[in-house]
Amino acid sequence: MALDIETLLMPGEVIQGHAKLESECSKCHSRFSKKTQSQLCLDCHEDIDRDIRKASGYHGRIENIATTSCKSCHSEHLGRDADIVRLDPLAFDHRHTDFHLEGAHMNVACSACHKQGKKFSEAASTCNRCHGKQDPHHGNLGNECQSCHTVKSWKKFDYDHDKTDFPLHGAHRSTACSSCHINEKYKDTTSSCQACHALDDVHNGANGPKCAECHNESKWSESEFDHDRDTDFRLRGRHAKVRCEACHKDPVKDKKPSSTCVSCHRGDDAHHGRYGKKCQTCHNATQWKKSHFDHQRNTDFPLQGKHEKLLCNACHRGDMYKDELSVECVSCHRTDDVHNGQEGKQCQRCHQASGWDEGIVFDHDLTRFPLLGLHATAPCEECHLSAAFRDTDLECISCHENDDEHKGTLGTECQECHNPNAWSVWIFDHNKQTDYELLGAHAELRCNDCHKRPVKGPLKQSQQCNACHRQDDIHQGHFGSDCSRCHNSEDFRDVQIKH
């Protein structure tokens, strides 16, 4: 019943497009709220709602559109045939849309783009959709017509070929497009000279397709090839007078001539290939037979002393590059090494190039056994009985066993008491150098009173009382081995029982 009352109160019929909603007032009106009415409109007209949110299209560009109600422009209930859009094509400013009319577009009738029965927003906005049938390129140049044509005139175009991968220079600038782009084919057009100038090639293809290396775009018949500038092989000395055919025996397109000396001078190689293919290291283009190689400057091994007068093949006996020559002395002097390799491969630490046995200099302080005190004055052969120096034992006892008056009872680490200044000079503090302080009666004892058995290596001695006083134990071990609980080191007979 309420619906009938609303229908009776309706001020007039809605337009034909809204007729199906006429009986449902709530689709367009909210009771007691005029503010929400515009949102109800946008809920149906989603395309306009989208334009407003994105600030695009006609409605999206209207000032204060967010606070403007739809009915302020589009009234309703004016009848089925009422024009609520109220568009005046002659007064409409197209600049309020996303497509500004410029150039020739300003004189085009609206119906040319806005087809009958279609929404104005559905009109084409790309060149191709309107001018596709007029495209002389048949789509071969894509849809970006504006990259060449302008809105002033379709027939006039402004295209910068320099922005492509093939800028036009010289005679190419005045060449018709169709000369290179046959049948309006623009994609994958070859940029090689030979593709267009094969008939102009006086070399008949022998020099390959890289015509630009000699010719330019200004004049095909002139060559500006400079062997020194345009190749990796500069013509110097006698090479400057050699005919092209002397080196270029095969067509360039089939086989590029090698730039190695040996490719032409193999028959002149007195080394028979053993010294590699870098002939220019020793020889030059002015005179083949004269060598200018400087071993001092060009290698990591300057020739000094007796090395300076040696012939090359005295050291370089094999292939110089495959059999790379070592700069280590031992590589040549292995048979002269009286140390049998024990002193390593750095012979120069002791020997010098002026003579293998001359001026031998050796710093013993750089070894594991620096020479201190009386050792510094001892002759080498005193310790080194042979040239196998590393076989010499580093322990004192190995040389001084006969001097050991302790007969090994104090171990073999003589350096704990003695020093190299003199064997008879010794300093040993039992209280500081051991874990067992000598107190009381122990302080007056001699070393061999406790250390009676020979020991090899570090000295080890038990600290238990019964180790020395077992025969003095009247308890026969019944009270354990810790005698210090009752006895002290001042006097063994002085007993203080601690319960």
C-alpha positions in Angstrom: 0.0 0.0 0.0 2.9 2.3 0.8 4.3 1.8 -2.7 1.0 2.9 -4.3 1.1 6.1 -2.2 4.6 6.9 -3.4 3.6 6.3 -7.0 0.6 8.6 -6.6 2.9 11.3 -5.1 5.4 11.0 -8.0 5.6 14.5 -9.8 5.8 12.9 -13.3 7.0 10.0 -15.3 10.8 9.3 -15.5 12.7 9.0 -18.8 12.4 5.8 -20.9 15.9 4.6 -19.6 14.7 4.7 -16.0 11.2 3.3 -16.7 11.9 -0.1 -15.2 12.9 1.6 -11.9 9.8 3.8 -11.7 8.0 1.6 -9.3 11.0 1.3 -7.0 11.6 4.8 -5.6 14.2 3.5 -3.2 16.5 2.8 -6.2 17.0 6.5 -6.7 15.7 8.2 -3.5 16.6 7.7 0.2 13.8 8.7 2.6 14.5 11.8 4.6 18.1 12.1 3.1 18.9 14.1 0.0 22.7 13.9 0.5 22.8 10.2 -0.4 20.7 10.5 -3.5 23.8 11.3 -5.8 25.5 8.1 -4.6 22.5 6.0 -5.6 22.9 7.5 -9.1 26.6 6.5 -9.2 25.8 3.0 -8.0 24.0 2.5 -11.3 26.2 4.7 -13.5 29.5 2.9 -12.6 31.4 4.3 -15.6 30.7 7.9 -14.4 31.5 6.9 -10.8 34.9 5.6 -12.0 35.7 8.8 -13.9 34.9 10.9 -10.8 37.2 8.8 -8.6 40.0 8.9 -11.2 39.5 12.6 -12.1 39.2 11.6 -15.8 36.6 11.9 -18.5 34.0 14.7 -18.6 32.5 14.2 -15.2 35.9 13.7 -13.5 37.0 17.1 -14.7 34.1 19.2 -13.3 35.1 21.5 -10.5 33.7 20.6 -7.1 32.2 17.5 -8.5 32.4 15.8 -5.1 30.0 18.3 -3.6 27.8 18.7 -6.6 24.6 16.6 -6.8 23.6 14.8 -9.9 20.1 16.4 -10.0 21.6 19.9 -10.3 22.3 19.1 -13.9 20.1 16.1 -14.6 16.5 16.6 -13.5 13.9 13.7 -13.6 10.2 13.1 -13.7 9.8 15.2 -16.9 8.3 12.5 -19.0 9.4 9.5 -21.0 10.9 11.6 -23.9 12.5 14.3 -21.7 16.2 15.2 -22.4 17.8 15.2 -19.0 21.4 15.2 -20.4 20.9 18.7 -22.0 23.9 18.5 -24.2 24.5 21.3 -26.7 27.0 19.9 -29.2 27.7 23.4 -30.7 28.5 24.9 -27.3 30.3 21.9 -25.8 33.9 22.5 -24.9 35.9 19.3 -25.8 38.8 20.4 -23.6 36.8 19.2 -20.6 37.3 15.6 -21.8 40.4 13.4 -22.1 40.7 14.1 -25.8 41.3 17.7 -26.8 40.4 18.7 -30.3 43.4 20.1 -32.2 44.3 20.7 -35.8 42.1 19.1 -38.3 40.1 17.4 -35.6 38.5 20.8 -34.7 36.6 20.7 -38.1 35.3 17.2 -37.9 31.6 16.6 -37.2 30.8 15.1 -33.9 29.0 12.1 -35.6 32.3 11.2 -37.3 33.6 9.9 -34.0 30.5 9.6 -31.8 28.4 6.9 -33.4 24.6 6.9 -33.0 23.5 4.5 -30.2 26.9 4.6 -28.5 27.8 6.6 -25.4 30.0 9.6 -25.9 32.7 8.1 -23.7 32.9 5.0 -26.0 34.2 7.1 -28.9 37.6 6.0 -30.2 40.6 7.9 -28.8 43.5 6.2 -30.8 44.5 7.1 -34.3 44.3 3.6 -35.6 40.6 3.1 -34.6 39.6 6.0 -36.8 42.3 6.0 -39.5 43.0 2.3 -39.7 41.6 2.0 -43.2 43.6 5.0 -44.4 46.9 3.5 -43.1 49.2 3.1 -46.2 51.5 1.0 -44.1 48.8 -1.7 -43.5 49.7 -1.9 -39.8 53.4 -2.7 -40.5 54.4 0.3 -38.4 52.1 -0.4 -35.5 49.5 1.7 -33.9 51.5 4.7 -32.7 50.6 6.9 -35.7 51.4 10.1 -33.8 55.1 9.2 -33.9 55.1 10.3 -37.5 51.8 12.1 -38.3 50.3 15.2 -36.7 46.8 16.4 -36.1 47.3 19.2 -38.6 47.3 17.0 -41.7 47.3 13.2 -42.0 49.3 13.3 -45.3 52.1 15.3 -43.7 54.4 13.5 -41.4 57.5 14.3 -39.4 59.6 11.3 -38.7 63.2 11.4 -37.3 65.0 8.4 -38.7 68.0 9.3 -36.5 66.1 7.9 -33.5 66.2 4.4 -35.1 69.1 2.0 -35.2 70.0 3.3 -38.7 70.5 7.1 -38.7 70.4 8.6 -42.2 73.6 10.4 -43.3 75.0 11.6 -46.6 73.2 10.3 -49.7 70.8 8.3 -47.6 69.0 11.4 -46.4 67.6 12.1 -49.9 66.7 8.5 -50.7 63.0 7.6 -51.0 61.6 5.5 -48.1 60.4 2.9 -50.6 63.9 2.3 -51.9 64.8 0.5 -48.7 61.3 -0.4 -47.3 59.9 -2.4 -50.2 56.1 -2.9 -50.2 55.8 -0.8 -47.0 57.8 -3.4 -45.0 59.5 -1.6 -42.1 60.0 -4.3 -39.6 63.3 -6.3 -39.8 64.6 -4.1 -42.6 68.3 -5.1 -43.1 70.8 -2.3 -42.4 73.8 -4.0 -44.2 75.3 -2.1 -47.1 75.4 -5.2 -49.2 71.7 -5.7 -49.1 71.2 -2.5 -51.2 74.6 -2.2 -52.9 75.5 -5.7 -53.9 75.4 -4.6 -57.6 77.9 -1.8 -56.8 80.4 -4.1 -55.2 83.5 -4.0 -57.5 85.1 -6.7 -55.2 82.4 -9.2 -56.1 81.9 -10.1 -52.5 85.5 -11.0 -51.9 85.9 -8.5 -49.1 82.7 -9.5 -47.3 79.6 -7.5 -46.4 81.3 -4.8 -44.2 81.4 -2.1 -46.9 81.4 0.7 -44.3 85.0 -0.2 -43.3 86.2 1.4 -46.6 83.2 3.3 -48.1 81.1 6.1 -46.7 77.5 7.3 -47.2 78.5 10.4 -49.0 80.1 8.8 -52.1 80.2 5.0 -52.8 83.0 5.1 -55.3 85.5 6.7 -52.9 87.4 4.6 -50.4 88.9 5.9 -47.2 90.4 2.7 -45.8 93.5 3.3 -43.6 95.3 0.1 -42.7 96.9 1.7 -39.6 93.7 3.2 -38.3 91.1 0.6 -39.3 92.8 -2.6 -38.5 94.6 -4.2 -35.6 97.8 -4.6 -37.6 99.7 -1.4 -38.3 102.0 -1.5 -41.3 105.5 -0.5 -40.2 109.0 -0.9 -41.6 109.1 -3.2 -44.6 105.4 -4.1 -44.2 104.4 -0.7 -45.5 105.8 -1.6 -48.9 104.3 -5.1 -49.2 101.5 -5.6 -51.7 98.0 -6.4 -50.3 98.0 -9.8 -52.0 101.2 -10.8 -50.3 99.2 -11.2 -47.0 95.6 -11.3 -48.3 95.9 -14.5 -50.3 92.3 -15.5 -49.6 89.1 -13.4 -49.8 88.6 -11.4 -46.6 85.1 -12.8 -46.3 86.3 -16.4 -46.3 89.5 -16.1 -44.2 90.9 -13.2 -42.3 94.7 -13.2 -42.6 96.5 -14.0 -39.4 98.4 -11.1 -37.8 101.0 -13.4 -36.2 104.5 -13.1 -37.6 104.9 -16.8 -37.9 102.0 -17.0 -40.4 104.2 -15.3 -43.0 107.7 -15.9 -41.5 107.5 -19.6 -40.6 110.3 -20.4 -43.1 112.5 -17.7 -41.5 112.2 -19.1 -37.9 115.7 -20.2 -36.9 114.2 -21.5 -33.6 111.9 -23.9 -35.4 108.9 -22.9 -33.4 110.4 -23.6 -30.0 110.2 -20.0 -28.9 106.5 -19.6 -29.8 104.7 -17.3 -32.2 105.4 -13.9 -30.6 108.3 -13.1 -32.9 107.8 -9.4 -32.2 109.1 -9.9 -28.7 112.7 -10.1 -30.1 112.3 -9.1 -33.8 110.9 -6.0 -35.5 109.4 -5.1 -38.8 112.5 -3.2 -40.0 115.0 -6.1 -39.8 114.1 -9.7 -39.2 117.6 -11.0 -38.4 118.4 -8.5 -35.7 117.1 -9.2 -32.2 116.3 -6.4 -29.7 115.2 -8.6 -26.8 116.4 -7.3 -23.4 116.3 -10.0 -20.8 116.8 -7.5 -18.0 113.8 -5.3 -18.9 111.4 -7.8 -20.4 111.5 -10.7 -18.0 111.3 -11.3 -14.3 114.8 -12.8 -14.3 117.6 -10.3 -14.9 120.8 -12.0 -16.2 123.6 -11.4 -13.8 127.0 -12.8 -13.1 127.7 -16.0 -15.1 124.1 -16.1 -16.3 124.8 -13.0 -18.5 127.1 -14.9 -20.9 124.9 -18.0 -21.3 123.3 -18.8 -24.7 119.5 -18.8 -24.8 119.2 -22.5 -25.4 121.4 -23.2 -22.3 118.2 -22.6 -20.3 115.4 -22.5 -22.9 115.8 -26.1 -24.2 112.1 -26.9 -24.9 109.0 -25.0 -26.1 109.2 -21.6 -24.4 105.5 -21.4 -23.8 104.4 -25.0 -23.4 107.4 -25.7 -21.2 107.4 -22.5 -19.2 110.9 -22.1 -17.7 111.1 -21.8 -13.9 113.2 -19.0 -12.4 114.1 -21.1 -9.4 117.8 -21.9 -9.1 117.1 -25.6 -8.4 115.4 -26.0 -11.9 118.9 -25.8 -13.4 121.2 -26.5 -10.5 119.5 -29.5 -9.0 122.5 -31.7 -9.6 124.7 -29.1 -7.9 122.7 -29.2 -4.7 124.8 -30.8 -2.0 122.0 -30.3 0.4 119.8 -32.8 -1.4 116.8 -30.4 -1.4 116.8 -30.0 2.4 117.4 -26.2 2.2 114.5 -25.7 -0.2 114.5 -24.1 -3.6 115.6 -20.5 -2.7 119.3 -21.1 -3.3 119.9 -17.3 -3.7 119.6 -17.0 0.1 123.1 -18.3 0.4 124.6 -18.5 -3.1 125.0 -15.8 -5.8 125.1 -15.6 -9.6 128.8 -14.7 -9.7 129.8 -18.2 -8.7 128.0 -21.2 -7.1 130.8 -21.6 -4.5 131.7 -17.9 -4.2 130.8 -15.5 -1.4 128.3 -17.8 0.3 126.3 -15.8 2.8 124.0 -17.3 5.3 122.2 -15.9 8.3 121.8 -18.6 10.9 119.4 -16.4 12.9 116.8 -16.9 10.3 116.7 -20.6 11.0 115.0 -22.6 13.8 118.2 -22.4 15.8 119.6 -18.8 16.1 123.3 -18.8 17.1 123.8 -17.2 20.5 126.8 -16.9 22.8 129.6 -19.5 22.1 127.5 -21.1 19.4 128.1 -18.0 17.2 131.8 -18.7 17.1 131.6 -22.5 16.6 132.6 -23.7 13.1 129.7 -25.0 10.9 131.1 -28.5 10.7 131.2 -28.7 14.5 127.4 -29.3 14.4 126.8 -30.0 10.7 128.7 -33.2 10.0 127.3 -33.2 6.4 125.7 -30.8 3.9 122.3 -32.2 5.0 122.0 -29.4 7.5 118.4 -30.1 8.5 119.4 -33.5 9.8 121.2 -31.8 12.7 119.3 -32.3 16.0 118.3 -29.1 17.8 118.5 -30.5 21.3 121.4 -29.6 23.5 122.1 -33.2 24.5 122.7 -34.2 20.9 126.0 -32.2 21.1 126.7 -32.0 24.8 125.9 -35.5 26.0 129.5 -36.1 27.0 129.5 -32.8 29.0 126.5 -33.8 31.1 127.8 -34.4 34.6 124.3 -35.3 35.7 124.3 -38.4 33.5 120.8 -37.7 32.4 119.3 -37.6 35.9 118.1 -34.0 35.3 116.6 -34.8 31.8 117.6 -33.6 28.4 116.3 -30.0 28.5 119.7 -28.5 29.4 118.5 -25.0 28.5 116.4 -24.9 31.7 119.6 -24.3 33.7 122.4 -23.6 31.2 122.8 -21.0 28.5 125.0 -20.6 25.4 127.4 -18.1 27.0 129.2 -20.9 28.8 128.4 -24.5 29.8 129.6 -24.0 33.3 127.4 -20.9 33.9 124.0 -22.0 35.0 121.1 -20.5 37.0 118.2 -22.5 38.3 115.7 -21.6 40.9 113.8 -24.7 42.1 111.2 -22.6 43.9 110.3 -20.5 40.8 110.8 -22.9 38.0 109.0 -25.9 39.4 105.8 -26.7 41.3 107.8 -28.0 44.3 109.4 -25.4 46.6 112.5 -26.6 48.6 111.8 -25.7 52.2 113.4 -26.7 55.5 115.9 -29.5 55.2 115.1 -29.9 51.5 116.8 -26.6 50.7 120.2 -28.1 51.7 119.9 -31.2 49.5 121.9 -31.8 46.3 120.1 -32.4 43.0 121.1 -36.1 42.9 119.7 -36.7 46.3 116.2 -36.8 44.7 117.0 -37.1 41.0 118.8 -40.4 40.8 117.5 -42.0 37.6 118.3 -40.9 34.0 115.4 -39.3 32.2 114.9 -38.4 28.6 112.9 -35.3 27.7 111.4 -33.0 30.3 112.2 -33.9 33.9 109.4 -35.4 35.9 109.6 -36.2 39.6 107.0 -37.4 42.1 106.1 -34.9 44.8 104.9 -37.5 47.2 106.9 -37.7 50.5 107.1 -41.5 50.4 108.8 -41.3 47.0 112.0 -40.4 48.9 111.2 -41.3 52.5 109.7 -44.7 52.1 112.6 -46.3 54.1 112.0 -43.7 56.9 108.3 -44.6 57.2 108.1 -46.5 60.6 104.4 -46.8 60.0 105.1 -49.0 56.9 102.5 -47.2 54.9 99.6 -47.7 57.3 99.1 -43.9 57.5 99.1 -43.3 53.7 101.5 -41.4 51.5 100.7 -37.9 52.7 103.4 -37.6 55.4 102.9 -33.8 55.6 99.8 -34.3 57.7 102.0 -35.0 60.7 105.6 -34.3 59.6 107.2 -31.2 58.2 110.3 -30.4 56.1 112.3 -28.8 58.9 112.7 -32.1 60.8 111.1 -35.4 59.9 111.2 -36.3 63.6 109.2 -33.3 64.6 105.7 -34.7 64.6 102.5 -32.7 64.9 99.5 -34.9 64.7 96.4 -33.2 63.3 93.1 -34.9 64.1 
